[in-house]
Amino acid sequence: MEELAPNDGAAKSKKRLGRGPGSGLGKTSGRGGKGQTARSGSSIRPGFEGGQTPLYRRIPKRGFNNVCAVGVVALNLQDVGCYVEAGVLNGKDVNPSGFAKLLSLGDVPAGLKTVKNFKLSSGAREKLLAQNVEVVE
């Protein structure tokens, strides 16, 4: 066990600070000149600019960000073919967390019999009812 040792160059000895000018880390011990960051225990939070108004407060804030908003997925009739299962198109399959809206661009997919859990545009509703598709909201 006594012969075990790390490979050459694998174990690096720590910096020995403040051991005279010949070490290269004497006098200020790698902390630069004077000031706030040269003091022991100094820590400055990110974004602090020495008392100057920080950038995140100088930039104008505009608009409103609603964190409670529910995501909306809009789909055209021409794009829903891959979501149809056994003649049923379910909005929960498209967007489980929010709601989905069906728009009128394109034709009603063949074999579609029922549409559930979708908001519908007026054009999409007309196309679905013209093809005798049952709409359940």
BAFIBA-988333 format. One record per atom (N, C-alpha, C, CB): x, y, z; residue number from 1; atom name. Coordinates in steps of 0.1 Angstrom, whole numbers. Glycine has a CB too. Example, Ala and Ser with C-alpha at 12.3 -4.5 7.8 and 13.67 -1.06 7.14 Angstrom:
2
((132; -57; 78); 1; N)
((123; -45; 78); 1; CA)
((132; -33; 78); 1; C)
((113; -45; 90); 1; CB)
((128; -22; 71); 2; N)
((137; -11; 71); 2; CA)
((129; 0; 79); 2; C)
((141; -6; 57); 2; CB)
This chain:
137
((8; -12; 0); 1; N)
((0; 0; 0); 1; CA)
((8; 13; 0); 1; C)
((-9; 0; 12); 1; CB)
((21; 12; 6); 2; N)
((29; 24; 6); 2; CA)
((34; 28; -7); 2; C)
((41; 21; 15); 2; CB)
((33; 19; -17); 3; N)
((39; 23; -30); 3; CA)
((28; 31; -39); 3; C)
((43; 10; -38); 3; CB)
((16; 31; -34); 4; N)
((6; 38; -42); 4; CA)
((8; 53; -42); 4; C)
((-8; 35; -36); 4; CB)
((8; 59; -54); 5; N)
((9; 73; -55); 5; CA)
((2; 78; -68); 5; C)
((25; 77; -56); 5; CB)
((-2; 90; -68); 6; N)
((-9; 95; -80); 6; CA)
((1; 96; -92); 6; C)
((-16; 109; -78); 6; CB)
((-4; 96; -104); 7; N)
((5; 97; -116); 7; CA)
((12; 111; -115); 7; C)
((-3; 96; -129); 7; CB)
((23; 112; -122); 8; N)
((30; 125; -123); 8; CA)
((21; 135; -129); 8; C)
((43; 123; -131); 8; CB)
((20; 147; -122); 9; N)
((12; 158; -127); 9; CA)
((-3; 157; -124); 9; C)
((13; 158; -142); 9; CB)
((-7; 146; -118); 10; N)
((-22; 144; -115); 10; CA)
((-25; 152; -102); 10; C)
((-25; 129; -113); 10; CB)
((-17; 152; -92); 11; N)
((-20; 159; -80); 11; CA)
((-12; 172; -80); 11; C)
((-16; 150; -67); 11; CB)
((-20; 183; -79); 12; N)
((-14; 196; -80); 12; CA)
((-14; 202; -66); 12; C)
((-22; 205; -90); 12; CB)
((-3; 207; -61); 13; N)
((-2; 213; -48); 13; CA)
((-9; 227; -48); 13; C)
((12; 215; -43); 13; CB)
((-16; 230; -37); 14; N)
((-23; 243; -36); 14; CA)
((-14; 255; -37); 14; C)
((-32; 243; -24); 14; CB)
((-20; 266; -40); 15; N)
((-13; 279; -41); 15; CA)
((-9; 283; -26); 15; C)
((-21; 290; -48); 15; CB)
((3; 286; -24); 16; N)
((7; 291; -11); 16; CA)
((9; 306; -12); 16; C)
((20; 285; -6); 16; CB)
((-1; 313; -7); 17; N)
((-2; 328; -9); 17; CA)
((5; 335; 2); 17; C)
((-17; 332; -9); 17; CB)
((10; 347; -1); 18; N)
((17; 356; 9); 18; CA)
((30; 351; 14); 18; C)
((7; 358; 20); 18; CB)
((38; 344; 6); 19; N)
((51; 339; 10); 19; CA)
((62; 346; 4); 19; C)
((52; 324; 6); 19; CB)
((61; 359; 2); 20; N)
((72; 368; -2); 20; CA)
((71; 370; -17); 20; C)
((85; 361; 1); 20; CB)
((79; 381; -22); 21; N)
((79; 385; -36); 21; CA)
((84; 375; -45); 21; C)
((86; 398; -37); 21; CB)
((93; 366; -41); 22; N)
((99; 356; -50); 22; CA)
((89; 345; -54); 22; C)
((110; 349; -43); 22; CB)
((78; 344; -47); 23; N)
((68; 333; -50); 23; CA)
((59; 337; -61); 23; C)
((60; 330; -38); 23; CB)
((58; 350; -64); 24; N)
((49; 355; -74); 24; CA)
((35; 358; -68); 24; C)
((48; 346; -85); 24; CB)
((33; 353; -56); 25; N)
((20; 355; -49); 25; CA)
((22; 362; -36); 25; C)
((13; 342; -48); 25; CB)
((32; 370; -35); 26; N)
((34; 378; -22); 26; CA)
((26; 391; -22); 26; C)
((49; 380; -20); 26; CB)
((29; 399; -13); 27; N)
((22; 412; -11); 27; CA)
((7; 411; -11); 27; C)
((27; 422; -22); 27; CB)
((0; 412; -23); 28; N)
((-14; 412; -23); 28; CA)
((-20; 398; -24); 28; C)
((-19; 421; -34); 28; CB)
((-12; 388; -25); 29; N)
((-16; 374; -25); 29; CA)
((-26; 371; -36); 29; C)
((-22; 370; -11); 29; CB)
((-24; 376; -48); 30; N)
((-33; 373; -59); 30; CA)
((-46; 380; -59); 30; C)
((-35; 359; -59); 30; CB)
((-48; 390; -50); 31; N)
((-61; 397; -49); 31; CA)
((-60; 411; -56); 31; C)
((-65; 399; -35); 31; CB)
((-50; 414; -63); 32; N)
((-49; 427; -70); 32; CA)
((-46; 438; -60); 32; C)
((-62; 430; -78); 32; CB)
((-51; 450; -63); 33; N)
((-49; 462; -55); 33; CA)
((-58; 462; -43); 33; C)
((-50; 474; -63); 33; CB)
((-61; 475; -39); 34; N)
((-70; 477; -28); 34; CA)
((-84; 477; -32); 34; C)
((-66; 490; -21); 34; CB)
((-93; 478; -23); 35; N)
((-107; 479; -26); 35; CA)
((-116; 468; -20); 35; C)
((-109; 479; -41); 35; CB)
((-128; 468; -24); 36; N)
((-138; 460; -18); 36; CA)
((-135; 445; -20); 36; C)
((-152; 463; -24); 36; CB)
((-131; 441; -32); 37; N)
((-128; 427; -34); 37; CA)
((-115; 422; -28); 37; C)
((-128; 424; -49); 37; CB)
((-106; 431; -24); 38; N)
((-94; 427; -18); 38; CA)
((-96; 423; -3); 38; C)
((-84; 438; -19); 38; CB)
((-108; 427; 3); 39; N)
((-110; 424; 17); 39; CA)
((-114; 409; 19); 39; C)
((-121; 434; 22); 39; CB)
((-112; 404; 31); 40; N)
((-116; 391; 33); 40; CA)
((-131; 390; 35); 40; C)
((-108; 385; 46); 40; CB)
((-136; 379; 30); 41; N)
((-151; 377; 32); 41; CA)
((-159; 386; 22); 41; C)
((-155; 381; 45); 41; CB)
((-152; 392; 12); 42; N)
((-160; 400; 3); 42; CA)
((-167; 392; -7); 42; C)
((-150; 410; -4); 42; CB)
((-180; 396; -9); 43; N)
((-187; 389; -20); 43; CA)
((-197; 400; -25); 43; C)
((-195; 376; -15); 43; CB)
((-198; 402; -38); 44; N)
((-206; 412; -44); 44; CA)
((-217; 404; -52); 44; C)
((-198; 422; -53); 44; CB)
((-229; 407; -50); 45; N)
((-239; 400; -57); 45; CA)
((-239; 402; -72); 45; C)
((-253; 403; -52); 45; CB)
((-243; 393; -80); 46; N)
((-243; 395; -95); 46; CA)
((-252; 407; -99); 46; C)
((-248; 383; -102); 46; CB)
((-247; 415; -108); 47; N)
((-255; 427; -112); 47; CA)
((-252; 440; -104); 47; C)
((-269; 424; -111); 47; CB)
((-244; 439; -93); 48; N)
((-241; 450; -85); 48; CA)
((-230; 458; -93); 48; C)
((-236; 447; -71); 48; CB)
((-232; 472; -94); 49; N)
((-223; 480; -101); 49; CA)
((-217; 491; -93); 49; C)
((-231; 487; -113); 49; CB)
((-214; 488; -80); 50; N)
((-207; 497; -72); 50; CA)
((-216; 509; -67); 50; C)
((-195; 502; -78); 50; CB)
((-229; 508; -67); 51; N)
((-237; 519; -63); 51; CA)
((-243; 526; -75); 51; C)
((-229; 529; -55); 51; CB)
((-238; 525; -87); 52; N)
((-244; 530; -99); 52; CA)
((-257; 522; -101); 52; C)
((-234; 529; -112); 52; CB)
((-267; 529; -107); 53; N)
((-280; 522; -109); 53; CA)
((-277; 510; -119); 53; C)
((-290; 531; -115); 53; CB)
((-280; 498; -115); 54; N)
((-276; 487; -123); 54; CA)
((-284; 486; -136); 54; C)
((-278; 474; -115); 54; CB)
((-278; 478; -145); 55; N)
((-284; 477; -159); 55; CA)
((-299; 472; -158); 55; C)
((-276; 468; -167); 55; CB)
((-301; 462; -150); 56; N)
((-315; 457; -149); 56; CA)
((-325; 467; -144); 56; C)
((-315; 444; -141); 56; CB)
((-321; 478; -138); 57; N)
((-330; 488; -134); 57; CA)
((-331; 500; -143); 57; C)
((-327; 493; -120); 57; CB)
((-320; 501; -152); 58; N)
((-320; 512; -162); 58; CA)
((-328; 509; -174); 58; C)
((-306; 515; -166); 58; CB)
((-330; 496; -177); 59; N)
((-337; 492; -189); 59; CA)
((-352; 494; -187); 59; C)
((-333; 478; -194); 59; CB)
((-360; 500; -196); 60; N)
((-374; 501; -193); 60; CA)
((-381; 488; -193); 60; C)
((-380; 511; -203); 60; CB)
((-390; 486; -184); 61; N)
((-399; 474; -184); 61; CA)
((-412; 477; -191); 61; C)
((-401; 469; -169); 61; CB)
((-416; 469; -200); 62; N)
((-428; 471; -208); 62; CA)
((-436; 459; -208); 62; C)
((-424; 476; -222); 62; CB)
((-449; 461; -209); 63; N)
((-458; 450; -211); 63; CA)
((-462; 443; -198); 63; C)
((-452; 440; -221); 63; CB)
((-468; 431; -200); 64; N)
((-473; 423; -189); 64; CA)
((-470; 409; -192); 64; C)
((-488; 426; -186); 64; CB)
((-465; 401; -182); 65; N)
((-462; 387; -184); 65; CA)
((-471; 379; -175); 65; C)
((-447; 384; -182); 65; CB)
((-481; 373; -180); 66; N)
((-490; 366; -172); 66; CA)
((-485; 352; -170); 66; C)
((-504; 365; -179); 66; CB)
((-480; 349; -158); 67; N)
((-475; 336; -155); 67; CA)
((-486; 325; -154); 67; C)
((-466; 336; -143); 67; CB)
((-498; 329; -152); 68; N)
((-509; 320; -151); 68; CA)
((-516; 316; -164); 68; C)
((-519; 325; -141); 68; CB)
((-511; 322; -175); 69; N)
((-517; 320; -188); 69; CA)
((-517; 305; -192); 69; C)
((-511; 329; -199); 69; CB)
((-528; 301; -198); 70; N)
((-529; 287; -203); 70; CA)
((-525; 287; -218); 70; C)
((-543; 282; -201); 70; CB)
((-517; 278; -222); 71; N)
((-512; 277; -236); 71; CA)
((-523; 273; -245); 71; C)
((-501; 267; -237); 71; CB)
((-523; 280; -257); 72; N)
((-533; 277; -267); 72; CA)
((-526; 271; -279); 72; C)
((-541; 290; -271); 72; CB)
((-531; 260; -284); 73; N)
((-525; 254; -297); 73; CA)
((-536; 256; -307); 73; C)
((-522; 239; -295); 73; CB)
((-532; 262; -319); 74; N)
((-541; 264; -330); 74; CA)
((-538; 254; -341); 74; C)
((-541; 279; -335); 74; CB)
((-547; 247; -346); 75; N)
((-545; 237; -356); 75; CA)
((-555; 240; -368); 75; C)
((-547; 223; -351); 75; CB)
((-550; 238; -380); 76; N)
((-559; 239; -392); 76; CA)
((-565; 225; -394); 76; C)
((-552; 245; -404); 76; CB)
((-576; 225; -401); 77; N)
((-582; 212; -405); 77; CA)
((-573; 203; -413); 77; C)
((-595; 214; -412); 77; CB)
((-564; 209; -421); 78; N)
((-555; 202; -430); 78; CA)
((-544; 195; -422); 78; C)
((-549; 211; -440); 78; CB)
((-542; 199; -409); 79; N)
((-531; 194; -401); 79; CA)
((-535; 184; -391); 79; C)
((-524; 205; -395); 79; CB)
((-548; 181; -389); 80; N)
((-552; 172; -378); 80; CA)
((-553; 158; -381); 80; C)
((-566; 177; -374); 80; CB)
((-549; 154; -394); 81; N)
((-551; 140; -397); 81; CA)
((-543; 130; -388); 81; C)
((-546; 138; -412); 81; CB)
((-531; 134; -384); 82; N)
((-523; 125; -375); 82; CA)
((-529; 124; -361); 82; C)
((-509; 130; -374); 82; CB)
((-538; 132; -357); 83; N)
((-544; 132; -344); 83; CA)
((-557; 124; -343); 83; C)
((-546; 146; -338); 83; CB)
((-562; 120; -355); 84; N)
((-575; 113; -355); 84; CA)
((-573; 98; -352); 84; C)
((-582; 115; -370); 84; CB)
((-580; 93; -342); 85; N)
((-579; 79; -338); 85; CA)
((-593; 74; -338); 85; C)
((-572; 77; -324); 85; CB)
((-596; 63; -346); 86; N)
((-609; 57; -346); 86; CA)
((-620; 67; -349); 86; C)
((-612; 49; -333); 86; CB)
((-618; 76; -358); 87; N)
((-628; 86; -362); 87; CA)
((-630; 97; -352); 87; C)
((-641; 79; -364); 87; CB)
((-622; 98; -341); 88; N)
((-624; 108; -330); 88; CA)
((-611; 117; -330); 88; C)
((-626; 101; -316); 88; CB)
((-614; 130; -330); 89; N)
((-603; 140; -328); 89; CA)
((-605; 146; -315); 89; C)
((-604; 151; -340); 89; CB)
((-595; 144; -305); 90; N)
((-597; 149; -292); 90; CA)
((-586; 160; -289); 90; C)
((-595; 137; -282); 90; CB)
((-591; 171; -284); 91; N)
((-582; 183; -281); 91; CA)
((-573; 180; -270); 91; C)
((-591; 194; -278); 91; CB)
((-576; 171; -261); 92; N)
((-567; 167; -250); 92; CA)
((-555; 160; -255); 92; C)
((-574; 159; -239); 92; CB)
((-556; 153; -267); 93; N)
((-544; 146; -273); 93; CA)
((-535; 156; -279); 93; C)
((-549; 136; -283); 93; CB)
((-540; 167; -283); 94; N)
((-532; 178; -290); 94; CA)
((-525; 186; -279); 94; C)
((-541; 187; -299); 94; CB)
((-532; 191; -269); 95; N)
((-526; 199; -259); 95; CA)
((-532; 196; -245); 95; C)
((-529; 214; -262); 95; CB)
((-525; 187; -238); 96; N)
((-531; 182; -225); 96; CA)
((-532; 193; -214); 96; C)
((-523; 171; -220); 96; CB)
((-523; 203; -215); 97; N)
((-522; 213; -204); 97; CA)
((-532; 225; -206); 97; C)
((-508; 218; -203); 97; CB)
((-535; 228; -218); 98; N)
((-543; 240; -221); 98; CA)
((-555; 236; -230); 98; C)
((-535; 251; -228); 98; CB)
((-558; 245; -239); 99; N)
((-569; 241; -248); 99; CA)
((-564; 243; -263); 99; C)
((-582; 249; -246); 99; CB)
((-571; 236; -272); 100; N)
((-567; 237; -286); 100; CA)
((-579; 243; -294); 100; C)
((-564; 222; -291); 100; CB)
((-575; 250; -304); 101; N)
((-585; 257; -313); 101; CA)
((-584; 251; -327); 101; C)
((-584; 272; -313); 101; CB)
((-595; 248; -333); 102; N)
((-595; 243; -347); 102; CA)
((-599; 254; -356); 102; C)
((-605; 231; -348); 102; CB)
((-590; 256; -366); 103; N)
((-592; 266; -376); 103; CA)
((-596; 260; -390); 103; C)
((-580; 275; -378); 103; CB)
((-602; 268; -399); 104; N)
((-609; 263; -410); 104; CA)
((-600; 260; -423); 104; C)
((-619; 272; -414); 104; CB)
((-587; 263; -423); 105; N)
((-579; 261; -435); 105; CA)
((-578; 246; -438); 105; C)
((-565; 267; -433); 105; CB)
((-581; 243; -450); 106; N)
((-580; 229; -455); 106; CA)
((-594; 222; -454); 106; C)
((-570; 221; -447); 106; CB)
((-593; 209; -458); 107; N)
((-606; 201; -458); 107; CA)
((-606; 192; -446); 107; C)
((-606; 192; -471); 107; CB)
((-619; 187; -443); 108; N)
((-621; 178; -432); 108; CA)
((-615; 165; -435); 108; C)
((-636; 177; -429); 108; CB)
((-606; 159; -426); 109; N)
((-600; 146; -430); 109; CA)
((-610; 135; -431); 109; C)
((-590; 142; -419); 109; CB)
((-607; 126; -440); 110; N)
((-616; 115; -443); 110; CA)
((-617; 106; -431); 110; C)
((-612; 106; -455); 110; CB)
((-629; 101; -427); 111; N)
((-630; 92; -416); 111; CA)
((-633; 99; -403); 111; C)
((-619; 83; -415); 111; CB)
((-633; 112; -403); 112; N)
((-635; 119; -390); 112; CA)
((-650; 120; -387); 112; C)
((-630; 134; -391); 112; CB)
((-654; 115; -375); 113; N)
((-668; 114; -371); 113; CA)
((-671; 123; -359); 113; C)
((-671; 100; -368); 113; CB)
((-662; 125; -350); 114; N)
((-664; 132; -338); 114; CA)
((-652; 141; -335); 114; C)
((-667; 123; -326); 114; CB)
((-655; 154; -330); 115; N)
((-645; 163; -325); 115; CA)
((-648; 166; -311); 115; C)
((-645; 176; -334); 115; CB)
((-639; 164; -302); 116; N)
((-641; 167; -287); 116; CA)
((-631; 177; -282); 116; C)
((-640; 154; -279); 116; CB)
((-634; 184; -272); 117; N)
((-625; 193; -265); 117; CA)
((-617; 203; -273); 117; C)
((-615; 184; -257); 117; CB)
((-624; 209; -283); 118; N)
((-618; 219; -291); 118; CA)
((-626; 231; -291); 118; C)
((-616; 214; -306); 118; CB)
((-620; 243; -291); 119; N)
((-626; 255; -295); 119; CA)
((-626; 255; -310); 119; C)
((-619; 268; -289); 119; CB)
((-637; 260; -316); 120; N)
((-638; 260; -331); 120; CA)
((-640; 274; -336); 120; C)
((-650; 251; -335); 120; CB)
((-633; 277; -347); 121; N)
((-636; 289; -355); 121; CA)
((-649; 287; -362); 121; C)
((-624; 293; -364); 121; CB)
((-656; 298; -366); 122; N)
((-669; 297; -372); 122; CA)
((-668; 289; -385); 122; C)
((-675; 311; -375); 122; CB)
((-657; 292; -393); 123; N)
((-655; 285; -406); 123; CA)
((-653; 270; -404); 123; C)
((-643; 291; -413); 123; CB)
((-645; 266; -393); 124; N)
((-643; 252; -390); 124; CA)
((-656; 245; -386); 124; C)
((-632; 250; -380); 124; CB)
((-664; 252; -378); 125; N)
((-677; 247; -374); 125; CA)
((-686; 244; -386); 125; C)
((-684; 256; -364); 125; CB)
((-686; 253; -395); 126; N)
((-694; 251; -407); 126; CA)
((-690; 239; -415); 126; C)
((-694; 264; -416); 126; CB)
((-677; 238; -417); 127; N)
((-671; 227; -425); 127; CA)
((-674; 214; -419); 127; C)
((-656; 229; -427); 127; CB)
((-673; 213; -405); 128; N)
((-675; 201; -398); 128; CA)
((-690; 197; -399); 128; C)
((-671; 202; -383); 128; CB)
((-699; 206; -396); 129; N)
((-713; 203; -397); 129; CA)
((-718; 200; -411); 129; C)
((-721; 215; -392); 129; CB)
((-711; 205; -421); 130; N)
((-715; 202; -435); 130; CA)
((-711; 187; -438); 130; C)
((-708; 211; -445); 130; CB)
((-701; 182; -431); 131; N)
((-696; 168; -433); 131; CA)
((-703; 159; -423); 131; C)
((-681; 167; -432); 131; CB)
((-713; 164; -416); 132; N)
((-720; 156; -405); 132; CA)
((-711; 150; -395); 132; C)
((-727; 144; -412); 132; CB)
((-701; 158; -391); 133; N)
((-692; 155; -380); 133; CA)
((-698; 160; -367); 133; C)
((-678; 161; -382); 133; CB)
((-699; 151; -357); 134; N)
((-704; 155; -344); 134; CA)
((-694; 163; -336); 134; C)
((-708; 142; -335); 134; CB)
((-699; 174; -331); 135; N)
((-690; 184; -323); 135; CA)
((-694; 183; -309); 135; C)
((-691; 198; -329); 135; CB)
((-685; 179; -300); 136; N)
((-687; 178; -286); 136; CA)
((-677; 188; -279); 136; C)
((-686; 164; -280); 136; CB)
((-683; 198; -272); 137; N)
((-674; 208; -266); 137; CA)
((-673; 206; -251); 137; C)
((-678; 222; -269); 137; CB)
